[in-house]
Amino acid sequence: MSHDPAFVFRQALTRTTLGAVMISFSAVFVKIAQVTPTGSAFYRVFFGGCFLLIILLVRRQMQWYGWRFLKLALITGLFFALDLYAWHRSIQYVGPGLATILGNFEVFMVPAVAFVIYGEKPSVRLLISIPPAMIGLFMIVGTPWGQLTPDFRLGIYYGIATAVFYTGFLMVFRRMQSEADSPPVVYTLMVVSFATALFLGLEMVRNAESFAIPDMPSLGALVGLGLMCQTLGWLLIGHSLPRIPAAIAGLALLLQPSLSFVWDVLFFNRETSAMAWTGVVLALCAIYIGTTSSRT
């Protein structure tokens, strides 16, 4: 394997880009699968956990990491379960594109939580990025709040809740990975995936939702959700991000919400005006500034 810095950079950038493209199909798979929002979330992490388990068994990396790790994994899984619960409902109400952009607003919430808990002051760049993000969101919606349907407003609430719960997920997940004896990221993702599936499965049982997958297109969408988005996409990004500059990484990761909106227009005939496209660009630029402000 070549150790040339330019080769390592190109390889890492390619993997990060490919991972972002894979994850951009998450909302599309959710929309295609003819199951409940909680059901699609459950099968995403259940299938993803199974694929990760196979990887670990092949590598012979299965071992016990203690009760503290399991406790953190359960807390992380709970946050991720709430995140997926809200996001999959947002997709149903406002479409894959807007739901994904709303979920990416976590880049503004993580620094806020860090300020409250750890006293870390947010950067000037982050503060500057918040107004254009909100203006872009209003331009995407394109309709006064009072004229939106109750379902659409509920979808926006769910999208904002997604960002809140994803913030909690990231904070605990980073805590897990910062432990001195933390396991490989594949192992952590596997345990968190199954913990998330446990909480979502219990919610399905509580609501008497069926675990049945109605047809082959739904099965294909759910397997794609678990394999491409929960497993391969995040593994590619997780292993490659430390090897590329933060600014370039931020641009590559913007492919995920950008393409999600494009897929919404192409596959589901979302009606989008010139003002809405301008809002998409504005919101994505703000997300990029917010993403890179904490890394530079």
N, C-alpha and C positions, 0 to 999 in steps of 0.2 A: 504494500500500500504506500502511495506517495505521501511524503510529509511536506511537500512544497506548500507554503502558506497560501499561494494563489489557488492551488488545486483544492486545498482544504476549505477555503472560503467558497469556491464555486460549488463544491459538493454540498456544503452545509446550506447554502442559499437555495440550491435546487431542492433539497429535502424539505426545507421550511416552506418553500412555495408549494410543493406538491402536497404537503400536509395541510396547508391552508385551503387549497383547492378541494381536497377530500372533505374537510370539515364543512366547507360551504354548502355541501349537499345535505347536511343534517336536516334542515327544515324541509327540504324537498321530500326526503324519505318519510318524515313525519306526516306530511300532507298526503302522501300517496297511500300510506298504510291505513287500511280500513279497520282500525281499532280505536279504542278510546285514547285520549291524550295521555292518561296515566299508563295505559297499556303499552303505547309506543315508547314511553320513557322507561318502563320496566324492561322491555325486551332489548332496548338499546344497551343498557348496562349489564343485563344478564348475558346476552350474546357476547358483548365486549369482554366481560369477565371470563367467559368460557374460552375465548380466543387467547386471552392473556395467560390463562391457566395452562393451556397447551404449550405456549412458548416457554413458560417456566419449567414445565415437566420435561420438555425436550432439552433445555439447558441444565436440568437437574439443580435448580435454584430454589426449590421449595424447602422452607424451614420455618421454625417458630421464632418470632421476634418479640414475644412478651406481651403482657397484658396492657402496658402503657401504649404500645403501638396500636393494639386492637381498639383501645378506648378512643384514641385520636382518629382512627380509621372510621369508627362508628359515627363520631361527631362530624367528620368530613362527609361521610356518606349521607347523613341527615341533611346537611346544607345542600349537597348536590341533588338529593331527592326533591327538596323544596324548589331548587333552581329549575330542574327539569319539569316538575309539576306545573310551575307557573309558565315556563317558556313554551311548552307544548300546547298550553291553552291559549297563550298569546298568538301562536302561529295560526290556530283555528279561527281566531277572531279578526286579526289584522293582516294576516298573510306572512309568509316566510321572511320577506325582505325587511319590513318594518320591525317585526318581532326580533330579528337578529341584531339590527342596529340598536334597538332599545337595550337588549342584553349586553351589548358592548359598552354601555354607559357605566359599567363597573369600573372603567379606568378612572372615573371621577370619584367614585365612592371609596375605593381602596385607600387613597391618600387621606380622605376625610376620616375614615375609621382609624388609620394610623396616627392621625393628629390627635383624635380623642383618646386613644388608648396609650400611645407611646409618646405623644407630644411632638411628633415629627411635623414640622411646618411644610405645607405644600409649596411647590415651586411657583414662581411668577408665571412661567409658561403654562402650568396647569390651570391657574386661576384665569389666565387670558383665554384658554380654550373652552371654558364652560359656556359663556354667552353664545358664541357661534354654534355650539352643539345644540343648545336649546332653540335658537332661531332656525337652524336646519331642521330640527324635529317638527316645529310648527309648519314649516314650508312643505315637508313631506306629507303631513296630515292634510294640509290644504283647506281645511274646513273649520270654521269657528267651533269651539268646544261644545257650545249649546246645541249646535246643529248635527253633531255626530250621533249615530245610533247608540243605544245603550250597550250593545254587544261590542262595538268598536271602542268605546270608552273603557269597557271592561278589559279588552285586549291590551290597551295601553297600560292600564293598571298592572295587569299581569306581566307585561314587558318590563316595567319599572321594578316590580317585585323580583323578576328574574335577575336583574342587575344587583339588587340588594343581597339575594341569597348566594349569587355567584361570588360576591365580595367575601361573604363569610366562608364559602368553600375555599377560596384562594388563600385567605389568611390562615386557616387551619392546615391546609395542604402544605403551604410553605413551612409552617411550623414542623410538620412531620418530616419534611425533607431536610430541615436544618439540624435535626438531631444528629449527634455524633455517630451513633450506630444505626442510622437510617438504612433501610434495605434498598435494593435496586428499584428504580422508578417503575419498572414493569411489575414488580411485586406489589408496590404501593398502589398502583392503578388497579391491579387485579382485586386486592382486598377492598379498596374503596368502591369499585364497581359492584361487587357482590353485596357490600353493606348498603349501597344505594338501592340495589334491587330488592333487598329485604324490606326496606321501608316502603318502597313503592308497591311491592307485592302485598304487604299488610294493608295498605290503603285500598288496593283493589278488592281484597277480601272484605274489608269493612263496608265497602259500597256494593258488594255482591257483583262486581264486574267480572265478565268472562275472560279467561286467559286464552280462549280459542283464537287462532289466527284464521280468518275466514277464507282466504284464497292464496294462490301462489304469488300474485303481484305483491300482496301485503307481506308475505313471508320474505320475498326477495328484498323488499324495502327495509324490513326490520333487520335482516341479516346484513345488508349494506350499511345500515345505521350502526350496528354493533362492530362490524369489521372495519369499514373505512373510517368512520367518524370517531368511534369510541376507542379503537385500537390503533390502527395504522397511522391515522392522521396525527394523533397526539404523540405517538412514539417518535414519528419523524421530526415533529417540531421540538419535542422535549430534548432529543439528543443533539439537535443542530443549533438551537438558539444561542447557546453560550459561545459558539464559534464565529458569529457574525456580529458586526457593529449594531448597536441598539437602533440607530436611525434606519438602517437598511432592514433590520428585523421588523421594525414597526410597519414599514411599507409593505413588506411581504405578508405580514399578518392581516393587513387591511384587505387582502384579497377575500378573506372569509366573509365579512359583512357585505363587501362590494358585490361579490359574485352571488351571494344569497339574494340580494335585491334583483340582480339581473335574472337569476333563475325564476324568481317570482313573476317577472314580466314575461319571460319567454315561455315558461311551462304552464302558468296559471292565468295568463292574460290580464295581469294587473294593469289597470288604467293609471298611467302616470303622466302628469303634465310636465312642461318645461320647468315650472316653478318647483315641482316635487323633485325633479332630477337635480336642480340647483341645490335644494335642501339636502339631498343625499350626499352630494360632493362636500357641502359645507359641514355636515355632521361628521363625515368620514375624516375630513381634514382636522377637525377638532379632536376626534378620537385619536388620530395619529399623534397630534401634539401632546395630548394627555398621556398616551402610552409611552412616548419617548422622554417626557419631561422627568420621569422618575428614574431614568436609566443613564442620564447624561450628566 
